Amino acid sequence: MAMAFLAKLERFRNDELEKNTVFGVILIGLGVFVLPFDFSSNAPSNELIVDSLDSDLVRIQRVVHYKGIPFDGVLKVSESDGSMLETTFLNGKKHGVETSTYASGAIQFERQWRHGMREGNSEPWWANGNRKSASFYAHDVLEGELTEWFSDGTPARVFHYAAGKEEGPQKMWFEDASIRANYLVIEGRRYGSIGTKGCESDAEGVLDV
């Protein structure tokens, strides 16, 4: 019986080789484990890499499907300017590190996802290699300090967030390093200077950044 099973498995393996996929079989005691390996160029052994233009790739109710099932693997998007975006998916949702590179190959940004939500550090860079911003997300919203820099490395703004809303001291600068805004947010109310005007307001307004 075991020989018959192995013979069937061998025929299945040969069929799958025509699709550039090989299945290795590990027999441990009475258990059988089948491990998929992908022959895509430079691909990790258990990772499916798909181009965004693949006609088998569709989005259904915010879940990405590939060949009719939720997509597990890496989605590659090539932009007209030569930049490249690579996003890891699990069960059809972004999960893991998402990386974008400039046409030169330099990193444009790295951000982290967990089951379709932003989670962890987000770090973009300017094309010249200087950091563009640094922020942290928890449950898909900003949390803690957000720092941005101009392309020459001088500060552009330092904001603070709690559960996705501004809270605490907030500062912005012009490129000549003069103050653009300097105010404090306490429970949604702003106190301080926005531009050249002093303010004490509710949270209806949003700075044009």
Secondary structure, 3 states (H helix, E strand, C coil): CHHHHHHHHHHHHHHHHCCCEEEEEEEECCEEEEEEEECCCCCCCCCCEEECCCCCEEEECCEEEECCEECCEEEEEECCCCCEEEEEEECCEEEEEEEEECCCCCEEEEEEEECCEEEEEEEEECCCCCECEEEEEECCEECEEEEEECCCCCEEEEEEEECCEECEEEEEECCCCCEEEEEEEECCEEEEEECCEEEEECCCCCCCC
